[in-house]
Amino acid sequence: AQYLGLNLSEIRTLLMTHSHHDHFFPYDICMRNPNYAEKLSKECLHMYGNEVIWKRFKEAATICNNMEKYVTFHLLLPFEKVCTADGYTVTALLADHNQPEKALIYMIEKAGKRLLYAHDTGIFPESTWDYIKNIHFDLVSLDCTALSRDWRRGHMGFEAVDEVKKRMEMIGCTNDNTVFILSHLAHFGDFTHDKICELEEPKGYTVAYDGFSCMF
């Protein structure tokens, strides 16, 4: 955040996908209090997540006084829609990851634009496909952890994201203007960012990198 000049104190909404420690470490969230953080806003950070995340956050919060002043947790079930304090409409969708935990991916809408944030998931469960049918997305960001490895459960690789892209086109989720991004790329030694771009950009993907941003 410091390298990119981001002020994390300005963030009002935090969407959690699942409870793996590389995505959610509850004690870090509990450091959002005056003992550790400076210039805190009077507004709470609103955090959204599933039941497993909720239980682990509650356990961690017991070591901190008055956490409710600084973080408000909202339990989200798959296919539940909420409107956030900063003006986004967020719909939780079911991911294929870390079963039996109900890991989530997110549909996010604001100002007439809609994106699908689909990281840490294999090819979507059928219930998610049914939900998004004929919903148009302006941007789709897909998990491509496995790269050339043929993974379809838990994470995806090149072949799986091609299947997802094709199916989204078939069920009316995208058009020629939809931006497709590959992200959550593993650090396998046989691939560089340039090599991934060489392989995937001709197929209509943009390959993310640290500090990546996109206008759509």
ChimeraX attribute file (.defattr): number of C-alpha atoms within 10 A of each C-alpha:
attribute: neighborCount
match mode: 1-to-1
recipient: residues
	/A:1	8
	/A:2	7
	/A:3	6
	/A:4	8
	/A:5	7
	/A:6	10
	/A:7	9
	/A:8	10
	/A:9	14
	/A:10	11
	/A:11	14
	/A:12	16
	/A:13	18
	/A:14	14
	/A:15	17
	/A:16	18
	/A:17	27
	/A:18	23
	/A:19	22
	/A:20	11
	/A:21	8
	/A:22	7
	/A:23	11
	/A:24	17
	/A:25	15
	/A:26	19
	/A:27	15
	/A:28	9
	/A:29	17
	/A:30	20
	/A:31	15
	/A:32	20
	/A:33	18
	/A:34	10
	/A:35	8
	/A:36	8
	/A:37	10
	/A:38	10
	/A:39	8
	/A:40	15
	/A:41	12
	/A:42	8
	/A:43	15
	/A:44	19
	/A:45	23
	/A:46	18
	/A:47	19
	/A:48	23
	/A:49	25
	/A:50	22
	/A:51	18
	/A:52	14
	/A:53	23
	/A:54	18
	/A:55	13
	/A:56	15
	/A:57	20
	/A:58	14
	/A:59	12
	/A:60	15
	/A:61	19
	/A:62	11
	/A:63	11
	/A:64	14
	/A:65	10
	/A:66	11
	/A:67	18
	/A:68	12
	/A:69	13
	/A:70	19
	/A:71	21
	/A:72	14
	/A:73	17
	/A:74	15
	/A:75	14
	/A:76	21
	/A:77	18
	/A:78	19
	/A:79	18
	/A:80	11
	/A:81	16
	/A:82	15
	/A:83	13
	/A:84	15
	/A:85	13
	/A:86	11
	/A:87	11
	/A:88	15
	/A:89	16
	/A:90	22
	/A:91	21
	/A:92	25
	/A:93	28
	/A:94	24
	/A:95	30
	/A:96	25
	/A:97	23
	/A:98	16
	/A:99	9
	/A:100	7
	/A:101	15
	/A:102	21
	/A:103	27
	/A:104	27
	/A:105	27
	/A:106	22
	/A:107	19
	/A:108	20
	/A:109	18
	/A:110	13
	/A:111	8
	/A:112	6
	/A:113	12
	/A:114	20
	/A:115	21
	/A:116	22
	/A:117	21
	/A:118	26
	/A:119	25
	/A:120	25
	/A:121	25
	/A:122	24
	/A:123	24
	/A:124	20
	/A:125	15
	/A:126	11
	/A:127	13
	/A:128	18
	/A:129	17
	/A:130	11
	/A:131	12
	/A:132	17
	/A:133	15
	/A:134	15
	/A:135	12
	/A:136	19
	/A:137	23
	/A:138	19
	/A:139	21
	/A:140	21
	/A:141	20
	/A:142	28
	/A:143	26
	/A:144	28
	/A:145	24
	/A:146	21
	/A:147	24
	/A:148	16
	/A:149	13
	/A:150	13
	/A:151	19
	/A:152	19
	/A:153	18
	/A:154	19
	/A:155	25
	/A:156	29
	/A:157	24
	/A:158	21
	/A:159	16
	/A:160	24
	/A:161	23
	/A:162	15
	/A:163	14
	/A:164	17
	/A:165	17
	/A:166	13
	/A:167	15
	/A:168	21
	/A:169	17
	/A:170	13
	/A:171	15
	/A:172	14
	/A:173	19
	/A:174	22
	/A:175	13
	/A:176	8
	/A:177	10
	/A:178	17
	/A:179	19
	/A:180	23
	/A:181	20
	/A:182	26
	/A:183	21
	/A:184	20
	/A:185	21
	/A:186	13
	/A:187	12
	/A:188	11
	/A:189	6
	/A:190	8
	/A:191	13
	/A:192	11
	/A:193	12
	/A:194	10
	/A:195	10
	/A:196	17
	/A:197	16
	/A:198	12
	/A:199	11
	/A:200	17
	/A:201	14
	/A:202	9
	/A:203	11
	/A:204	13
	/A:205	20
	/A:206	18
	/A:207	21
	/A:208	17
	/A:209	12
	/A:210	7
	/A:211	8
	/A:212	8
	/A:213	8
	/A:214	9
	/A:215	5
	/A:216	11
